[in-house]
Amino acid sequence: MSLATGDEKESKPSTSSLPCHCFELSEILIATKNFDESLVIGKGGFGKVYKADMVIGSSVVTAAIKRLDSMSQQGATEFWTEAEMLSKFRQCNIVSLIGYCNHESEMILVYEYISNGTLDDHLHKLNTSLSWIQRLNICIGAGRGLHYLHTGTGMHSGIIHRDVKSSNILLDENWGAKISDFGLSKVCPTNQPSTHVNTHIKGTYGYIDPNYFQTGMLTRKSDVYAFGVVLLEVLCRTRVLDGRLYGEDRNLATWAQDSIKEGKSKHIIDFHIRGEISLKCLKEFVKIVEMCLHNLPKHRITMAEAVVSLERVLLLQEKFNKELQSAGITLFDRMVNLLPFSFNKENSVQDDSKLSSDSKDNTKSPEMKGDPAHFQSPSPSVTVFEFADLEKATRNFSPDLLLGEGGFGEVFLGWVEQNTLAPSKQGAGIAIAVKRLNKKSLDGHREWLTEVNLLGQLAHPNIIRLLGFCMDDDERLLVYEYMPNKSLDRFLFSDTAEGLSWGTRLLIMIGVVRGVTYLHSANLIFRGLKCFNILLDEDFNAKLGDFGLVKCGSVSGESHVSTRVMGTCGYAAPEYISTGHLTIKNDIYGLGVVLLESATGRKVIDFSRPDEDRSLVEWATKIQSKRRNVKKIMDPCLGYNYPLQGASKYVALAFRCLADKPKDRPSSEEVLQSLEHIYANYK
């Protein structure tokens, strides 16, 4: 949200003073095809931005054309400020102005086209995978651009940008940063560091220097403050304003500063880069942030100092990475610091906080601070097992103890002592399930890491409990609590298995949806919903298993994670398959498939059936479209031992989950409420 108080009237500069190209309106109209909406690449307070090819002499240049909206609160002042200033700037970290057009009511600026959009886009909208090294380089580039404005423009006066934010940092094809949008910029003397400009307050909430807001005195240190906020955005990957996360009376800067003061700086790091940052680099980076955000402007560092400090952090990180490579340390060693137990790594970011325990209510979702890396979950400690002990516990992975097999590898039954988890004799102590990675699995190691990281922090009655893991040379194993009734598919699809009653099926699905709701409340997308991953304990309570495909996402149905499509045929939502865009509504689609499977007793894809009936969803959709009795869909094994009205509502709920448009699918909370209502009426 932008902020502007008061009016600032500035005289229009002479067009002869602008060295950039002056375009005729007709040239703009030809290039943009009369401002064709299909060419719009962005929109802001000034107006729309179009991508078009401009002819300049004998050259054709791809440009970004910003057209002033006649209804915009920004206007002539910002237009001429930007045109005059940008025409004089020549620096690789400042966006270049190609030209302008001023024709009657039309005010248009023509910039060089920057192909990768804004930093804001990649942090908060596109969920782009940006490494820590990439982020540091972006920060350094942006810092150099601001330093140039403050002191190196070649003018007698420097420039205060006054609207530094991630959406005004553009990224080129090589992820180089360029400062843009100079409509609010002000000129200030370069030879007087403490000089301020008395001006009406303008800027963007969350980035505005509190001292400037309170006093109206604008200095270069106001830009430094905003740059410090951008540094936090890059580190935390959370938006500057988020009432749900920080509370209505705080923003990213105040929330992060409080966390740093409490010694919880490791908790605010973006989950995706948490395993990449060395402890020393984190400490140095946090110091830079603190010096940028100091309450008193005179105690803040200059942009030159910020850039030098960031360059030092980059060198430290590169040195750290080289040391890891030379020592032969794997990706696991970088990510192991995400685990909730102590591991002897001296120079990587580790979570030294103790996981909280809440014995009263272990169904609560983890407390999130912008990402699942910040769980304060009530999960138990995770044990590091020796390979020899797991061999002994499973009788050297005896074939007669094989519980199942999947893409990851084989799962074996084993026994350990209840208190020590040391290997015990068969039938003594407690049973465990040991999943052993197939060494030929292409995705196994990555999925193993995901499970170790996430399941070590999750604690919920409907989530499988991870007891520990083992990493020994090329061996990767996971140790879970044993689920004696194995998985749901065993009871739905096996000819020899005893069928499940209607009431039991309802309770199983209620447990499944409770687990999914817990994950979604933590901004986690399960991506593995299928009957094979629904495990059942001795009382047929359902627990979600197999977290190798889990992705961090957003609870918003509009945002997505761009990712390689992974999942199981038949369960993956159609929009995910076609676009690779992953949202929590993909899980809801998978939930709809499982609801249908549990109601019909049919597999999602059954190659033993005729071609036209192989797909469960298509088969059931045809029956529903002909308005046939729900009995045509229900599992014959139930023998009509179910309430017709309840079954009808159950099937209708499944089809709501299977809606073509993600926005038309219910949330997991809605599904849970509907199932609980159906079960309450059944009892």
C-alpha positions in Angstrom: 0.0 0.0 0.0 1.4 3.4 -1.0 1.2 6.4 1.2 1.1 10.0 0.1 0.1 13.0 2.2 -0.2 16.5 1.0 0.5 17.9 -2.5 3.9 18.7 -4.0 3.9 21.0 -6.9 7.0 21.1 -9.0 7.5 23.0 -12.2 7.7 21.1 -15.4 11.3 20.9 -16.8 12.1 22.1 -20.2 11.9 19.2 -22.7 15.1 20.4 -24.2 16.9 19.4 -21.0 16.0 15.8 -21.4 18.6 13.9 -23.5 16.5 10.9 -24.0 14.3 10.2 -27.1 11.0 12.1 -27.4 8.4 9.8 -29.1 5.4 10.8 -31.0 2.1 9.4 -29.8 1.6 7.7 -33.1 4.8 5.7 -32.6 3.6 4.5 -29.2 0.2 3.5 -30.7 1.8 1.5 -33.5 4.2 -0.3 -31.1 1.4 -1.1 -28.5 -1.3 -1.8 -31.2 -3.4 0.9 -29.7 -2.6 -0.2 -26.2 -3.7 -3.8 -26.7 -4.5 -5.5 -23.4 -2.6 -8.6 -24.5 0.6 -6.6 -24.3 0.1 -5.6 -20.6 2.9 -7.0 -18.4 2.1 -5.0 -15.2 0.0 -2.4 -13.5 0.8 0.0 -10.6 -0.2 3.3 -9.1 1.0 5.1 -12.2 -0.9 3.0 -14.7 -0.4 0.0 -17.0 2.9 -1.2 -18.5 3.0 -2.7 -22.0 5.8 -4.8 -23.6 6.4 -3.6 -27.2 9.1 -3.2 -29.8 10.0 0.4 -30.4 11.7 1.6 -33.6 14.5 4.1 -32.9 16.2 5.1 -36.1 17.4 1.9 -37.8 17.1 -0.1 -34.6 14.3 -2.1 -33.0 14.4 -2.1 -29.2 12.2 -4.2 -26.9 10.7 -1.8 -24.3 8.5 -1.5 -21.3 6.0 1.3 -21.9 4.4 2.9 -18.9 1.2 4.9 -19.6 -0.2 7.3 -17.0 -3.7 6.3 -16.1 -5.9 9.4 -16.2 -7.5 8.2 -13.0 -4.2 7.7 -11.3 -3.4 9.7 -8.1 0.2 9.9 -9.4 0.5 12.4 -12.3 2.5 15.1 -14.0 4.8 15.7 -11.0 5.9 12.0 -10.8 6.1 11.8 -14.7 8.5 14.7 -15.1 10.5 13.8 -12.0 11.1 10.3 -13.4 11.8 11.5 -16.9 14.3 14.1 -15.8 16.2 11.9 -13.4 16.3 8.7 -15.3 17.5 10.5 -18.5 20.7 11.5 -16.5 21.4 8.1 -14.9 23.9 5.7 -16.5 24.6 2.8 -14.2 24.1 -1.0 -14.7 21.9 -1.3 -11.5 19.5 1.5 -12.5 16.8 0.8 -15.1 17.4 2.8 -18.3 14.9 5.3 -19.7 14.8 5.1 -23.5 12.4 8.0 -24.0 9.1 9.6 -23.2 5.9 10.9 -24.8 3.9 13.9 -23.7 0.9 14.5 -25.9 -2.1 16.4 -24.5 -3.4 14.2 -21.7 -1.1 11.3 -22.6 2.0 10.9 -20.5 4.1 7.9 -21.3 7.6 6.7 -20.3 9.6 4.2 -22.3 12.1 2.0 -20.5 14.4 -0.8 -21.4 12.6 -4.1 -21.0 13.7 -6.2 -18.0 12.8 -9.8 -18.7 12.5 -11.3 -15.3 10.1 -8.9 -13.7 10.3 -7.8 -10.1 11.9 -9.2 -7.0 8.4 -9.0 -5.4 7.1 -11.3 -8.1 9.7 -14.0 -7.5 9.5 -13.8 -3.7 5.8 -13.7 -3.2 3.8 -14.5 -6.3 5.8 -17.0 -8.5 7.5 -18.9 -5.7 10.7 -18.9 -7.8 13.5 -21.1 -6.4 16.1 -18.5 -5.6 19.3 -19.7 -3.9 20.9 -17.9 -1.0 23.8 -16.9 -3.3 21.4 -15.5 -5.9 19.6 -13.5 -3.2 22.8 -12.0 -1.9 23.8 -11.0 -5.5 20.4 -9.4 -6.0 20.8 -7.4 -2.7 24.3 -6.3 -3.6 23.1 -5.1 -7.1 20.2 -3.2 -5.6 22.5 -1.7 -3.0 25.0 -0.6 -5.6 22.2 1.1 -7.5 21.1 3.0 -4.4 24.7 3.9 -3.5 25.0 5.4 -7.0 21.9 7.5 -6.5 23.0 8.8 -3.2 26.6 9.7 -4.1 27.6 8.7 -7.6 25.3 10.3 -10.1 27.9 12.8 -11.3 25.5 15.6 -10.2 26.2 18.1 -7.5 23.2 16.7 -5.7 22.4 13.1 -4.9 19.0 11.4 -5.2 16.8 10.0 -2.4 14.7 7.3 -4.0 11.9 7.4 -1.4 10.1 4.3 -2.5 12.6 1.4 -2.2 10.7 -1.9 -2.1 10.9 -5.3 -3.7 8.4 -4.4 -6.4 10.7 -1.6 -7.5 13.7 -3.9 -7.9 13.7 -5.4 -11.4 15.6 -8.5 -12.4 17.2 -9.0 -15.8 17.8 -12.3 -17.6 20.9 -13.0 -15.5 19.0 -12.1 -12.2 20.9 -8.8 -12.0 19.1 -6.2 -10.0 18.0 -2.8 -11.3 16.3 0.0 -9.3 13.2 1.4 -11.0 10.3 3.9 -10.4 11.7 7.3 -9.5 8.4 9.2 -9.4 8.8 10.0 -5.7 12.5 10.7 -5.8 13.9 13.9 -4.3 17.2 15.7 -4.9 19.5 16.3 -1.9 23.1 17.7 -1.5 25.8 15.0 -1.7 28.4 16.9 0.4 26.3 17.0 3.6 25.5 13.5 4.9 23.0 14.6 7.5 21.2 17.0 5.2 17.4 16.4 5.1 14.6 17.5 2.8 11.4 18.8 4.4 8.7 17.1 2.3 5.2 15.7 2.5 5.2 12.0 3.5 5.2 9.6 0.5 6.2 6.0 0.1 4.8 2.6 0.8 3.6 1.3 4.1 6.0 -1.2 5.7 9.0 0.3 4.0 8.7 3.9 5.3 11.4 5.0 7.7 9.5 5.6 11.0 11.7 8.7 11.7 10.7 10.2 8.3 7.1 9.4 9.0 7.2 11.1 12.4 9.3 14.2 11.5 8.8 14.7 7.7 12.6 14.9 7.4 13.7 12.9 4.4 17.4 11.8 4.3 19.4 9.2 2.4 19.1 7.1 5.6 15.4 6.8 4.8 16.4 4.7 1.8 18.8 2.7 3.9 15.9 1.8 6.2 13.7 0.6 3.3 16.7 -1.3 2.0 16.9 -3.1 5.4 13.3 -4.1 5.0 14.1 -5.5 1.5 17.0 -7.5 3.0 14.5 -9.0 5.5 12.1 -9.8 2.7 14.8 -11.7 0.9 15.9 -13.6 4.0 12.4 -14.5 5.3 10.4 -14.5 2.0 7.4 -13.1 3.8 5.4 -10.0 2.8 6.0 -6.7 4.5 2.5 -6.4 5.7 0.7 -9.5 6.9 -1.8 -9.1 9.8 -2.3 -12.8 10.2 1.4 -13.4 10.7 2.7 -10.3 12.6 -0.6 -9.0 14.1 -2.4 -5.9 12.9 -0.1 -3.6 14.8 3.2 -4.9 13.4 5.0 -5.4 10.1 7.9 -7.5 8.8 10.6 -5.1 10.2 9.2 -5.0 13.8 8.4 -8.7 13.8 11.8 -9.7 12.6 13.6 -7.3 14.9 11.7 -8.7 17.9 12.7 -12.2 16.8 16.3 -11.2 16.4 16.4 -9.6 19.9 14.9 -12.8 21.3 17.7 -14.9 19.7 15.4 -16.5 17.2 16.9 -15.2 14.0 17.2 -18.7 12.7 13.5 -19.1 13.0 12.7 -16.4 10.5 14.7 -17.8 7.6 12.9 -18.9 4.4 12.5 -22.6 4.7 13.8 -23.2 1.1 17.3 -21.7 1.9 17.6 -22.5 5.5 20.0 -25.4 4.8 22.2 -23.2 2.6 23.2 -20.4 5.0 26.3 -20.7 7.2 25.9 -19.6 10.7 28.6 -17.0 10.3 26.9 -15.5 7.2 23.6 -15.4 9.0 25.0 -13.5 11.9 26.8 -11.0 9.6 23.6 -10.5 7.4 21.5 -9.9 10.5 23.9 -7.3 11.7 23.6 -5.4 8.4 19.8 -5.6 8.7 20.0 -4.2 12.3 22.3 -1.4 11.2 19.9 -0.4 8.4 16.8 -0.4 10.6 18.3 1.5 13.6 15.7 3.8 15.1 18.0 6.8 14.8 19.0 7.7 11.2 22.4 8.9 12.2 23.3 5.5 13.6 22.3 3.7 10.4 25.0 2.6 7.9 25.4 4.3 4.6 24.5 2.4 1.3 28.3 2.2 0.6 28.8 0.4 3.9 25.9 -1.8 3.4 27.2 -2.9 0.0 30.7 -3.6 1.3 29.3 -5.6 4.2 27.0 -7.6 1.9 30.0 -8.4 -0.4 31.8 -9.7 2.6 28.9 -11.9 3.5 28.9 -13.3 -0.1 32.6 -14.1 0.1 32.1 -15.9 3.4 29.2 -17.9 2.0 31.2 -18.8 -1.2 34.1 -19.9 1.0 31.8 -21.9 3.2 30.3 -23.7 0.1 33.8 -24.5 -1.3 34.8 -26.0 2.1 31.7 -28.1 2.0 32.5 -29.3 -1.5 36.2 -30.0 -0.7 35.2 -32.0 2.4 32.7 -34.0 0.3 29.7 -33.0 2.4 26.4 -33.8 0.8 23.2 -31.9 0.5 22.0 -33.8 3.6 24.6 -32.1 5.7 23.2 -28.7 4.6 19.7 -29.6 5.4 20.3 -31.6 8.6 20.2 -28.3 10.5 16.4 -28.3 9.8 16.0 -31.3 12.0 14.6 -30.9 15.5 17.5 -32.7 17.2 21.0 -31.8 18.0 23.6 -32.7 15.2 27.2 -31.8 15.5 27.7 -29.2 12.7 29.5 -26.1 13.9 29.3 -23.9 10.9 25.8 -24.2 9.6 22.5 -22.7 10.7 21.0 -24.9 13.3 17.8 -24.6 15.3 19.0 -24.4 18.9 15.5 -24.0 20.3 13.7 -26.8 22.0 10.5 -28.0 20.4 7.6 -27.1 22.6 5.4 -29.8 24.0 1.6 -29.6 24.5 0.2 -32.7 26.0 -3.2 -31.2 26.3 -3.9 -30.7 22.6 -1.6 -32.3 20.1 -4.1 -31.7 17.3 -3.1 -28.0 17.0 -1.4 -27.0 13.8 2.2 -25.8 14.2 2.7 -22.1 14.9 3.8 -20.7 11.6 6.0 -17.6 11.1 5.7 -17.4 7.4 7.0 -20.9 6.5 7.1 -24.4 7.8 10.7 -24.0 8.9 9.3 -22.1 11.9 7.3 -24.8 13.5 7.1 -24.9 17.2 5.5 -28.3 17.1 4.9 -30.8 19.8 6.5 -33.7 17.9 8.8 -36.2 19.7 12.5 -36.3 19.3 13.8 -38.1 16.2 16.5 -40.8 16.8 19.5 -41.3 14.6 19.7 -45.1 14.1 22.8 -47.1 13.3 22.5 -49.3 10.2 23.7 -52.4 12.0 20.9 -51.9 14.6 18.2 -51.7 11.9 19.6 -54.8 10.2 19.3 -56.6 13.5 15.8 -55.3 14.2 14.6 -56.6 10.8 16.6 -59.8 10.9 18.8 -58.5 8.1 15.8 -57.2 6.2 14.3 -60.7 6.0 11.9 -61.2 3.1 9.3 -62.7 5.4 9.2 -59.3 7.3 8.5 -57.4 4.1 5.4 -55.2 4.6 5.3 -53.4 1.3 7.2 -52.0 -1.6 6.9 -48.7 -3.6 8.9 -46.2 -5.7 11.0 -45.3 -2.7 12.0 -48.9 -1.8 10.9 -51.7 0.5 9.3 -51.5 4.0 10.2 -54.1 6.6 8.7 -55.0 10.0 11.2 -54.7 12.9 11.2 -54.7 16.7 13.0 -52.4 19.1 13.0 -51.8 22.9 10.3 -49.4 23.9 12.4 -47.0 26.0 15.8 -47.2 24.3 14.8 -48.1 20.7 17.6 -50.6 20.7 17.0 -53.7 18.5 15.1 -56.5 20.2 14.0 -60.0 19.5 11.0 -60.6 17.2 7.8 -60.0 19.0 9.5 -58.2 21.9 9.4 -54.5 22.6 7.5 -52.4 20.1 7.0 -53.0 16.4 8.4 -50.5 13.9 8.2 -50.0 10.1 11.6 -49.6 8.4 11.6 -48.0 4.9 14.8 -48.6 3.0 15.7 -46.5 0.0 16.2 -48.3 -3.3 19.6 -47.2 -4.4 18.3 -47.0 -8.0 15.6 -44.6 -7.1 16.1 -41.3 -9.0 14.2 -39.2 -6.5 14.7 -41.2 -3.4 17.4 -39.2 -1.6 15.5 -35.9 -2.1 12.3 -37.4 -0.9 14.1 -39.0 2.0 15.4 -35.6 3.0 11.9 -34.1 2.7 10.5 -36.8 5.0 13.2 -36.4 7.6 12.8 -32.7 7.6 9.0 -32.4 7.8 8.0 -35.5 9.8 10.5 -34.7 12.4 8.5 -31.5 13.1 4.9 -32.6 12.6 2.8 -34.0 15.4 -0.8 -34.9 14.9 -3.0 -38.0 15.6 -3.6 -38.3 11.9 0.0 -38.0 10.7 2.3 -41.0 10.8 5.0 -40.6 13.5 8.6 -40.7 12.4 10.7 -42.4 15.1 14.1 -41.8 13.4 16.3 -42.2 10.4 19.6 -43.7 9.3 22.2 -42.5 6.9 25.2 -44.8 6.4 27.3 -44.5 3.2 24.7 -44.9 0.4 22.0 -46.3 2.7 19.0 -44.1 3.5 16.4 -45.5 5.9 13.3 -44.1 7.7 11.8 -45.6 10.8 8.1 -45.1 11.6 5.6 -46.3 14.1 4.1 -49.6 12.9 0.6 -49.5 11.6 -0.8 -53.1 12.0 -3.7 -52.6 9.6 -1.4 -51.3 6.9 -3.1 -49.2 4.3 -6.6 -48.4 3.2 -6.3 -50.0 -0.2 -5.9 -53.4 1.5 -9.5 -53.2 2.7 -11.0 -51.5 -0.3 -9.5 -53.4 -3.3 -8.3 -56.8 -2.0 -10.6 -59.7 -2.8 -9.4 -61.6 0.3 -9.6 -58.8 2.8 -12.5 -58.2 5.1 -14.6 -55.2 4.0 -15.1 -52.0 5.9 -18.5 -50.9 7.3 -20.0 -47.6 6.3 -19.3 -46.1 9.7 -15.7 -47.2 9.7 -15.2 -45.7 6.2 -16.6 -42.4 7.4 -14.3 -42.3 10.5 -11.3 -43.2 8.3 -12.0 -40.3 5.9 -12.7 -37.9 8.8 -9.2 -38.8 10.1 -7.7 -38.3 6.7 -9.3 -34.9 6.2 -8.2 -33.8 9.7 -4.6 -34.7 8.8 -4.9 -32.7 5.5 -6.4 -29.7 7.3 -3.5 -29.7 9.7 -1.0 -29.7 6.8 -2.9 -27.0 5.0 -3.0 -24.8 8.1 0.8 -25.1 8.1 1.1 -24.0 4.4 2.0 -27.5 3.3 0.7 -29.3 0.2 0.6 -33.0 0.7 0.7 -34.0 -3.0 0.5 -37.7 -2.0 -3.2 -38.3 -1.3 -4.1 -41.9 -2.3 -5.4 -45.0 -0.5 -1.9 -46.5 -0.4 -0.7 -43.6 1.7 -3.6 -43.8 4.2 -2.4 -46.0 7.0 -4.6 -47.6 9.6 -3.7 -48.5 13.2 -5.2 -51.3 15.2 -8.4 -49.3 15.8 -8.6 -48.2 12.1 -7.7 -44.7 12.9 -6.3 -43.1 9.8 -2.8 -41.6 9.5 -1.3 -39.9 6.5 2.0 -41.5 5.4 4.7 -40.9 2.7 5.7 -37.2 2.9 8.4 -37.3 0.2 6.3 -35.2 -2.2 5.2 -32.5 0.2 5.7 -28.9 -0.9 5.6 -25.6 0.9 2.9 -23.4 -0.6 0.2 -20.9 0.3 -3.2 -21.4 1.8 -4.5 -19.0 -0.9 -6.0 -20.8 -3.8 -4.8 -18.1 -6.1 -1.1 -18.5 -5.6 0.9 -21.5 -6.7 4.2 -23.2 -6.6 5.8 -23.8 -10.0 7.3 -27.2 -9.8 8.1 -30.4 -11.7 4.9 -32.4 -11.9 5.0 -35.3 -9.5 2.3 -37.5 -8.1 0.2 -40.6 -8.9 -1.8 -41.0 -12.1 -5.5 -40.5 -11.4 -5.0 -38.6 -8.2 -3.3 -35.4 -9.6 -5.6 -32.5 -10.4 -5.9 -31.7 -14.2 -4.6 -28.2 -13.8 -1.5 -29.4 -12.0 -0.7 -31.9 -14.8 -1.2 -29.3 -17.6 0.5 -26.3 -16.0 2.7 -27.5 -13.2 1.0 -25.0 -10.9 0.6 -26.5 -7.4 -1.9 -25.3 -4.8 -3.7 -26.7 -1.9 -6.7 -27.2 -4.2 -4.7 -30.0 -5.9 -4.9 -31.9 -2.6 -8.6 -31.3 -2.5 -8.9 -33.0 -5.9 -7.0 -36.0 -4.7 -9.2 -36.0 -1.6 -12.2 -36.2 -3.9 -10.7 -39.3 -5.7 -10.1 -41.0 -2.3 -13.7 -40.2 -1.2 -15.0 -41.9 -4.4 -12.7 -44.9 -3.9 -13.9 -45.4 -0.4 -17.5 -45.1 -1.5 -17.3 -47.3 -4.5 -14.6 -49.8 -3.6 -13.1 -49.2 -7.0 -9.5 -48.2 -7.9 -8.9 -44.8 -9.4 -7.5 -46.6 -12.5 -8.4 -50.2 -13.0 -6.9 -51.9 -16.1 -8.9 -55.0 -15.5 -12.1 -53.2 -16.6 -13.3 -52.3 -20.1 -11.6 -49.2 -21.6 -14.7 -46.9 -21.0 -14.8 -47.9 -17.3 -11.2 -47.9 -16.4 -11.2 -44.4 -14.9 -13.1 -44.2 -11.7 -13.8 -40.4 -12.0 -15.1 -40.7 -15.6 -17.2 -43.8 -14.8 -18.8 -42.2 -11.7 -19.3 -38.8 -13.5 -21.2 -40.6 -16.3 -23.5 -42.2 -13.7 -24.0 -39.0 -11.8 -24.7 -37.0 -15.1 -27.6 -39.4 -15.9 -29.0 -38.8 -12.4 -29.0 -42.5 -11.6 -29.6 -43.7 -8.1 -26.6 -43.4 -5.8 -26.8 -47.2 -5.3 -25.3 -47.6 -8.8 -22.1 -46.0 -7.4 -21.8 -47.5 -4.0 -19.6 -50.4 -3.1 -21.5 -53.7 -3.4 -19.5 -55.0 -0.4 -21.5 -52.6 1.8 -24.7 -54.6 1.0 -26.9 -51.5 1.2 -25.9 -51.2 4.9 -25.7 -47.4 4.7 -28.2 -44.5 4.9 -29.2 -43.5 1.3 -29.3 -39.8 2.2 -25.9 -39.9 3.9 -24.4 -41.8 1.0 -25.8 -39.3 -1.5 -24.3 -36.4 0.4 -21.0 -38.2 0.6 -20.8 -38.8 -3.1 -21.9 -35.2 -3.8 -19.1 -34.0 -1.6 -16.6 -36.1 -3.5 -17.8 -34.5 -6.8 -17.4 -31.0 -5.3 -13.8 -31.8 -4.5 -13.4 -33.0 -8.2 -14.6 -29.7 -9.7 -12.8 -28.7 -12.8 -12.0 -25.2 -11.5 -9.9 -25.2 -8.3 -11.8 -22.2 -7.0 -15.0 -24.3 -7.1 -13.5 -26.9 -4.8 -14.2 -26.7 -1.0 -11.5 -26.1 1.5 -10.3 -29.0 3.7 -12.2 -27.4 6.6 -15.4 -27.5 4.7 -14.9 -31.1 3.7 -14.2 -32.0 7.4 -17.4 -30.2 8.6 -19.5 -32.0 5.9 -18.1 -35.4 6.8 -18.6 -34.9 10.5 -22.2 -33.8 9.8 -22.8 -36.9 7.7 -21.3 -39.1 10.5 -23.4 -37.4 13.2 -26.6 -38.1 11.4 -25.5 -41.7 10.7 -25.0 -42.4 14.4 
